[in-house]
Amino acid sequence: KAADLEGDDSVHFLSVDDQLQWAKQNNAVGLFVRAIPFKHFARKNLGYLYAIMHGAQYVFDFDDDNILAEGTAPLSSETHLEGSRVVML
């Protein structure tokens, strides 16, 4: 389903405001968020943490300079994603 439909919760954008609120937590999560500087590659780890905390069963991480080799499949034919919580970063 398209992420721009009203009431659609299949996509969550972890905004700067969300991250700042998260950083205010007085626990390990808040400490972790505060430890990673903005505009740093490691910041994407917040996406992993968010996904795990919200029940993701699979996390796919894509980079703009990686190309899947022809004839290869990213998942085995035995992997079924239907009904799973999937996160793409």
DARA-V634524 format. One record per helix or strand of 2 or more residues. SS is the DSSP state (H for helix, E for strand). FROM is the first residue (numbers start at 1). TO is the last residue. Records with the same first field share a line. If there is no record, write none. Layout:
BEGIN
SS->FROM-TO  FROM-TO
END
This chain:
BEGIN
H->16-23  28-35  41-53
E->58-60  86-88
END
